[in-house]
Amino acid sequence: MQIIAESELIINSRGAIYHLDLRPEELARTIITVGDPDRVSLVSGYFDAIEHRSQHREFVSHTGRIGNKRITVVSTGIGTDNIDIVLNELDALANIDFTTRTIKPELTQLTIIRVGTSGSLQKDIPVDSWVASTHGLGIDNLLNFYRHEENDEEKQLLQSFTTHTQLHHRLAQPYISAASGSLLRHFATGFHQGVTVTCPGFYGPQGRMLRLGLSQPDLIDRLTGWGYGPHRITNFEMETACIYGLGRMLGHSCLSLSAIVANRVKKEFSKDGNVVVKNLVEETLRIIGGIQVNEPGQRHNG
């Protein structure tokens, strides 16, 4: 069994992984990721008990329980570069033996649900609504640093998208990954569903112009106008595609839920985005409370 070098898997003096500052036993198998570190306490405020807290840089983690459900909520910060850190380190905590620095022979599958904010790209998806992402479509390039392959449906979606938007020439080599179907089915009522585009920035990459001109001034129109069969782009943000892509390659079950705080087509912004986020957190916790995930040492109840 190949030993992972100290420079590749960095473990600190207390036996915790470097960025997240978590030890394996401090991580639950059900995980909620949020971008804003301050949002961690919003989520954990609903816990019946908190057993562990940690903070390192922008990565804040609370692990606790709601009833018998053990949950970790962790902040990622903004962007796919941070998601690259968080997803790899969450997986390492579950699937690498920190004593021997070797990969465990049996996979531990994590349930990872992103709860974040996003901008709508359709007139009929208003501010203060929710989106559950059927797919994450990345124009950020991060997943292209890994060996990945789309399935047949994803290849067809990607071909249609690149032909329509022409973003595959100078800017990016787009990629696409689907959500966990077993998770997505729990988030149908009250949620819009569709393809979420993940961008490498907030201003130019999302078509915003302040003092700098844009190389793609019609980006929003091209994204809004794309469709393939029942699929359309509902929203864009900065994390979903990387979560879906890395999560699937690592064998985890992932879903991204977005509170819509802006409608870029109608040029509207939520009057109180905190309320829509709070409501989304409450609904997410209510739903995942009914999803069975076995913790180490627990017996499956059926």
Number of C-alpha atoms within 10 A of each C-alpha: 9 8 10 16 10 9 7 7 16 16 18 13 8 9 14 18 20 16 19 23 22 26 17 19 10 18 23 26 21 24 22 26 26 23 23 17 20 12 22 21 15 15 23 21 13 15 20 12 14 17 12 13 16 14 16 12 10 18 21 25 27 27 22 24 17 16 10 9 20 22 25 25 29 32 25 26 20 18 20 25 16 18 24 17 14 21 20 14 21 21 20 20 21 21 20 21 16 21 7 12 17 16 17 15 10 8 14 19 18 24 22 25 22 24 24 24 27 22 26 31 27 19 14 12 21 21 24 23 19 26 27 27 29 26 25 28 28 30 22 25 17 21 22 14 7 10 7 13 14 15 10 9 10 17 15 12 19 20 12 15 23 17 11 14 17 13 17 13 9 7 14 17 17 22 29 25 29 21 24 21 12 12 19 18 11 14 21 12 7 11 16 18 22 18 25 32 27 27 23 21 15 14 13 18 21 21 18 16 12 8 6 9 11 15 11 14 15 11 18 19 14 15 20 18 14 16 15 12 6 6 14 21 25 25 28 27 24 27 29 33 33 28 27 30 27 22 24 17 13 18 14 21 21 26 27 27 26 28 27 26 25 24 22 23 17 14 11 14 16 16 12 11 16 15 13 21 23 15 13 22 21 14 14 19 16 12 13 18 17 10 14 12 20 18 15 10 6 8 9 9 7 4
